Amino acid sequence: MAATLIAVLGTLAGAVTAGLLQHLTATRAARRVDAERRRAEFVAAVRAVLKAYVYLRGEQYHKIDARREGRGDTEESRRLRYDRRSDLTAAIDDLYTATDDQQLLAAVEKARELAVALGDAAPAPGAVDEAAVARIGQQARETHTALRQSVHRALYR
């Protein structure tokens, strides 16, 4: 009887051990899949921010060029610029859900502020603050570089 009891307990212990190992393996795999999914979401959000930032800056430079030539906004140019600004805002919102990297988020906010300020340096036809355009443009390029570096650190640290 004792031998049977020992055999049953041994079998039960083996089954419990196998079950625990299977659970641990499944948990690790699920964590790995979740980490890969979060990384992919982060990469997509970062790419969207970088792209939207470039496009908004481009539209701001189109505005500046038009102001230099004495032209105001057309409905189409204003709408496109506002759409680009909205695209950047939406991309930043997505990034906020994909990371808690405060250095990266601060760089993104600074980039947005500079892109908006760039357009503000040309408030009306014929009115372009060239010194501000040069200064803000340089800051925007430097911020873009800092943003790229923050993204790189976040991805490969």
Number of C-alpha atoms within 10 A of each C-alpha: 6 7 8 9 10 11 12 12 12 12 12 12 12 12 12 12 12 12 12 12 12 12 12 12 12 12 12 12 12 12 12 12 12 12 12 12 12 15 15 13 17 21 17 15 22 24 16 19 25 19 14 23 25 19 18 25 25 15 21 23 18 15 26 28 16 19 20 18 13 13 14 17 14 9 8 9 15 14 12 14 21 14 15 21 22 14 19 25 17 16 21 23 13 18 24 18 12 18 17 10 13 11 13 23 18 13 20 26 14 16 26 23 12 21 27 15 18 26 21 17 21 23 15 17 17 16 14 21 16 13 10 15 19 13 12 19 18 13 17 23 16 13 18 19 13 17 24 18 14 19 22 12 11 15 11 6 6
